[in-house]
Amino acid sequence: MSGMTFDKRITHLTNRAIVLAMLPAAGVYIVFDYIGDGGRAVAGGAALYVLIGAFQLFRDLRERTWFWCSMLVIAAVQAALVLAVPWSNGPYPVPLLAILFPLMMVDFFAIYWVIRLEETMMAGGA
């Protein structure tokens, strides 16, 4: 186990890392929006942003094989959800991102819980 608490991980998470996570998320948004699927563009960008944010939070675990396997499975599940759910292009009473924000928070905390659980299990087995 890396021994890092949530507070230590948050202090190591820089504003630069959070801003740079927006670039690939914006790329996903642009691709889906270009093909005319605005709802999926917002959902895909938001899902990638959450995934990159979680990866940045746990970057101290990047040397562990189980971490990469977990992130790969999480990314595959997120991609499948973004592609499988019929995201509507609107009209919405508020921006779609505002509607997705609670889901983004649930997604982030689910990723956090899974990684912390695995980190605890791997430390117990070592």
C-alpha positions as CSV (number, residue, x, y, z in Angstrom):
1,M,0.0,0.0,0.0
2,S,1.3,3.4,-0.8
3,G,0.3,4.8,2.6
4,M,-1.2,8.0,1.0
5,T,-4.4,9.2,2.5
6,F,-7.1,11.1,0.6
7,D,-5.8,14.4,2.0
8,K,-2.3,13.7,0.9
9,R,-3.5,12.7,-2.5
10,I,-5.6,15.8,-2.9
11,T,-2.7,18.1,-2.0
12,H,-0.6,16.4,-4.7
13,L,-3.3,16.9,-7.3
14,T,-2.3,20.1,-9.0
15,N,-4.5,22.6,-10.8
16,R,-2.4,22.0,-13.9
17,A,-3.3,18.4,-13.9
18,I,-7.0,19.2,-13.6
19,V,-6.8,21.7,-16.4
20,L,-4.8,19.4,-18.7
21,A,-7.4,16.7,-18.2
22,M,-9.8,19.0,-20.0
23,L,-7.8,18.7,-23.3
24,P,-8.6,15.0,-24.1
25,A,-12.1,15.4,-22.8
26,A,-12.5,18.4,-25.1
27,G,-11.2,16.2,-27.9
28,V,-13.8,13.6,-27.3
29,Y,-16.5,16.3,-27.1
30,I,-15.3,17.7,-30.5
31,V,-15.3,14.3,-32.2
32,F,-18.8,13.3,-31.1
33,D,-20.2,16.8,-31.7
34,Y,-18.7,16.8,-35.2
35,I,-20.6,13.7,-36.1
36,G,-23.8,15.3,-34.8
37,D,-24.2,13.6,-31.5
38,G,-24.1,16.4,-29.0
39,G,-25.6,14.5,-26.1
40,R,-23.0,11.7,-26.4
41,A,-20.3,14.4,-26.8
42,V,-21.1,15.9,-23.4
43,A,-21.4,12.4,-21.8
44,G,-18.2,11.1,-23.3
45,G,-16.2,14.2,-22.4
46,A,-17.5,14.2,-18.9
47,A,-16.7,10.5,-18.5
48,L,-13.2,10.9,-19.8
49,Y,-12.6,13.9,-17.6
50,V,-13.7,12.0,-14.5
51,L,-11.5,9.0,-15.5
52,I,-8.4,11.2,-16.0
53,G,-9.1,13.0,-12.7
54,A,-9.3,9.7,-10.8
55,F,-6.1,8.6,-12.5
56,Q,-4.3,11.8,-11.5
57,L,-5.5,11.3,-7.9
58,F,-4.1,7.8,-7.8
59,R,-0.9,8.5,-9.8
60,D,1.2,7.2,-6.9
61,L,-0.1,3.7,-7.8
62,R,0.9,3.9,-11.5
63,E,3.8,1.4,-11.0
64,R,1.3,-1.3,-9.9
65,T,0.0,-3.7,-12.5
66,W,-3.3,-4.2,-10.8
67,F,-3.9,-0.4,-11.0
68,W,-3.5,-0.4,-14.7
69,C,-5.7,-3.4,-15.1
70,S,-8.4,-1.7,-12.9
71,M,-8.2,1.5,-14.8
72,L,-8.5,-0.4,-18.1
73,V,-11.6,-2.2,-16.9
74,I,-13.1,1.0,-15.6
75,A,-12.4,2.8,-18.9
76,A,-14.0,0.0,-20.8
77,V,-17.1,0.1,-18.7
78,Q,-17.4,3.9,-19.0
79,A,-16.9,3.7,-22.8
80,A,-19.6,1.0,-23.1
81,L,-22.0,3.1,-21.0
82,V,-21.3,6.2,-23.1
83,L,-21.9,4.3,-26.3
84,A,-24.8,2.2,-25.1
85,V,-27.0,4.8,-23.4
86,P,-29.1,6.8,-25.9
87,W,-28.0,10.3,-25.0
88,S,-30.5,12.8,-26.3
89,N,-29.4,16.0,-28.0
90,G,-31.9,18.0,-26.0
91,P,-33.7,20.3,-25.5
92,Y,-33.0,20.4,-21.8
93,P,-34.2,23.1,-19.3
94,V,-30.5,23.4,-18.2
95,P,-27.2,22.5,-19.9
96,L,-26.7,18.7,-20.1
97,L,-23.5,19.0,-18.1
98,A,-25.5,20.3,-15.2
99,I,-27.7,17.3,-15.4
100,L,-24.7,14.9,-15.6
101,F,-22.8,16.5,-12.7
102,P,-24.4,14.4,-10.0
103,L,-23.7,11.3,-12.2
104,M,-20.1,12.5,-12.6
105,M,-19.7,12.7,-8.8
106,V,-21.2,9.2,-8.3
107,D,-18.8,7.9,-11.0
108,F,-15.8,9.5,-9.4
109,F,-16.6,8.2,-6.0
110,A,-17.3,4.7,-7.4
111,I,-13.9,4.7,-9.1
112,Y,-12.3,6.0,-5.9
113,W,-14.0,3.3,-3.8
114,V,-12.9,0.5,-6.2
115,I,-9.3,1.6,-6.3
116,R,-9.1,2.1,-2.5
117,L,-10.7,-1.3,-2.0
118,E,-8.2,-2.9,-4.3
119,E,-5.3,-1.0,-2.7
120,T,-6.4,-2.3,0.7
121,M,-6.7,-5.8,-0.6
122,M,-3.3,-5.8,-2.3
123,A,-1.7,-4.4,0.9
124,G,-3.3,-7.2,3.0
125,G,-2.0,-9.9,0.7
126,A,1.5,-8.5,0.6
